Amino acid sequence: MQQQNNAGEPSFWGQLLMVGLPGPRMDALARELVRELKVGGIILFARNIETPEQVWELCRELQKEALAATGRPLLISVDQEGGPVQRLKEPFTIIPPARDLGITATPEEVEDLSRRVGRELALVGINMNLAPVLDVPRSPSCPLWHRAYSSDPERAARYGLAAIRGYLAGGAIPVAKHFPGLGDTMADSHEVLPRALSGDAKREADIFPFLKAAAAGVPAVMTAHLLVPEWDDRPATLSSVALEDWLRRHLKFPGVIITDDLEMGAIASQLPVARAAREA
């Protein structure tokens, strides 16, 4: 798997992959993924989490293996958005749904909360939070309704930027998601491929929070498994129109692009996971 880049220095295809682990401790498979495949990142799910001490020990062992294999630290990530999507439970801070925060809290309060969450993640060795959600859902029928701050693009942007500042200050890399926005959909991408329904080729309402986040220097953006008929006949995750023309050129985003989970129904129902990974 080892390749040579143009400068003649070694690089590894595995560095492009963020993978899950089977259990809560370092085992033979986890060691193989890090040492042999030299993956660049790990995502932790509920199956990997028992106690703060156990998470810290797992992250420590993973980083030890990675540094021995490549000399580079891993990105160790988790979905700690709040509401229905937070893998780390008590004694970690329990985060209200973003929709509730957008109604009852100020951006300053969201920034303070996100800073606290970022510190907690950093204390147990998690250096990336797959949050905040910057989607702009149009109605409660949108699957992202409770996970998003607001149906107003400007308000969603203000709260999203506050969360980004907080995570960074707390020591966790934030990931703005899900570009180019799932707010005009009615289907759940965990099950099927959603179709953008707004008909707006510029996607002004959906892109606005991502435009602001890119301008503010957010380090990473996650793609949406979304079909935008006005752009392409491929899901945004696999679309050069979405990611190169719009995210890179139009939004001028220079940072890391991370796909949403390629095992979700929106992608896995159409392509084998390995092929989807190559195409992404």
N, C-alpha and C positions, 0 to 999 in steps of 0.2 A: 504493500500500500504506500510505501514511501515514494515520493516524487521529488523532482528537483524543480525549483522555480527559476525564473530568468536570471536571477543573481547567482544561481548555482548552490543556494542553500537549501537544506532539506525542508520539506513541508509535508503535511499529511492530510489526505482526504478526510480522515477521521475527525480532524479539527473542525470540519464543517457540520458535524453532527452533534445534536443534543439528544440524549437517550434517557430512558427510564431504567430503573433497577427492579429486580424481582422482590426484594425484601428490605428489612430495616437495618441490615448489617452488611459489612463487606464480606462477600462470598466469592467463589471461584468465577462466576459469571461477571460480577462487577469488576473484579480484578482484570479479567480478560478484556472487557470493554475499554478500560482505562489504559492498561499496560500494552495490550497487543493491538487493539484497534485505534488507540490513541485519540479517543473522542475529545471534542472540545468542550462539551458541556453535559451536565446531568440535570434532569428535572425530577424533583421529589414529589411523590403523590402520597395519599393517605397511607398506603401500604408500607411506605418507607419511614413512617413517623410514629414514635411511641412516646418519648419524653424529650425535654430539651437536652438532657445529658446525652441521650442516645443519638439525637440528631447531630449534636456537636461531635461526638465520637465518629459517626459515619462520615461527616464532612471532612474531618481531620484525616481519616484514613484514605479517603478518595483523593484529597490534595497531595498527600504523601506519595501515593502511587503515581499520580499525574506528573509531579515534579521529577520523580525518578525516571519516568518514561520519556518525557518530552522537554523537561525544564520549564514548562509553562503551567501556570495554575489553571484549574477548571473554572468555567462558569457553572455555579451551582444555583439552580433556580427553583422557584415554587410559585404556585398561584395563590397569592395572599391578597386578593382584592378586597374581600369583605362580603357580608351578606351570605348568599348561598355558596360562594366560591372562596373558601379559605381553608387551606389544608392543615394549618397549625391551630390547634384548639387551645383551650385553657391549659396551662397558665399564661399562654401568649394572649396578647390583647385581642379581644373579640371586636371586630370591625362591623359597624352597621352597613346595610346595603348602600351602595353609592346613591341610589335614588333618594333614600332618606337623608343622606348627608347633603345632597344638593338642595333639599327643601329646608332642613332644620339647622344646618351648620353654615358657618361662614368659610370662605376660602382659607382664611388664616387658621381656623380650627382644623380644617382638613390638612393643611400643611403640617400643623403640630402633631396631629394623629399619625400622619404618614411618616414623620420623622421618628416617632416612637416605634412604629412598626419596622422601619428600616433598621433601627438600632437592635431590636430584638432578633431580626434575621441575621444581622452581622454577628451578634453574640454567639449564635450557634453555627456559624460558618457558611450561611447562605448569603451569597453576594449579589443575587439578581432576583427582583420581584417582577413577575409577569403581570404588571399592572402599571398605570391605571387604564381602565376602559374609557376610550374617547368616542365611542359610538353615540349617535344622536337618534334615539328611537322615536318614531313618529306616534306610536300608540302602544297601549298595553299589550296588544297582540304581537308585538315584536319580542322575540325571545330575550333580547338584551335589556328590556325595560327596567328591571330592578337592578341590573348590573351597571347602568349608566347614570351619570350625574343629572342629566337634564335633556329635555327635548329641544332646548334652545341652543344653537351652536355656540354662541358667545359665552353663555353660562357654562356649558359643558367644557369649553376651552379654559375658562378661568379656574374651575375646580380641578380639571385635569392638570393644568400647569402647577397649581398649588401642591397636588399630590406628588408630581415629579420633583419639585424642589424639596419636599419633605423626605422622600425616599433617598435622594442623593445626599442630603444633609445627614441622614441617619446611617449611611454607609451601604445602601443597597442600590444596584443599578436598576432604574425603572425601564419598563418596556411599554410603550404606548400601543394600544390595540383597539380595534382590529381593522387595519387599513385595507381597502378604502371606505370602511364604514358599513356596518350591518343594520343601520337604523331604519332603512327603507325595505326591510325584509319581513317575511311572516313565517319562514321555515327555520328550523334549528339545524345548523351546520353539523352538529354532532350526529345527526341522522341522515340528512339529505343535503344536496347542494342548493343553497338559497339563491334566489334570483333578485337582483335589484329592481325595485318597482317604481322608483320615482320618475324614470324617463329622462332625468337630467344628465346630459352627457358630461357636464362640468362637475357634477356632484358637489356643488358649492356648500350645501348645508353639511354634508357628511365629511368633507375634506377639511373644513375650516379648523376644527380642533387640532388636526394633524399638522396643518400648515403652521399654526401657532407653536405647536410643540417642536416642530423641526426648527423653526426660527429661534426658539429658546434653547436649542442644543440638546434635546432629548437624545440619549445615546443609542437607543434601540427602538425599533418598531416591529410589531407582529402583524403578519398578513391575515386577511380574512379569506376563508374558503367561500368565495362569493362570485357569482357570475354577473358581470355588468355588460348587458347586451350591446350597449352603445360603445363599448370599448373593445371587446374581444369575445371570442367564443370559448375561451378557457377560463377556469377559476383564477381569481386574482393571484392566489398563491403561486400559480404556475404561469402567470402572464407577464411577458416582457413589457406589454403596454402599460399594465398597472404599476409594475415595479420599477422599470427603467424610465419610461416616458413620463409617468405621473409622479411617482415617489422620488426618484432620483433627480429628474430634470425640472419638473414643474414645481415640486415642493423643495427642491435643492437639499434633500436629506442625504448627508454623507455617511451616516452611521451604520450600525449593524441591522440587517433585516433578518428576522426570525419567522419561520413559518408557524402557523398554528399546527396542532397535532395532525400529522399525516395519516394517523389511524382513524381519524374521525370519518363518519359515513360520507360526508360531502366529497371526500377524496377517495377513500378506500373502496367505495361502491363503484368507482370508475376506473381506478388504476391499482395495480399491485403497489404496496408501500415502497418497495425498493425502486421501482420505476418512478414513482412520484417524487421520491427523494432526489433522484438524479435530475429529473426535469426541473424541480424547484431550485 
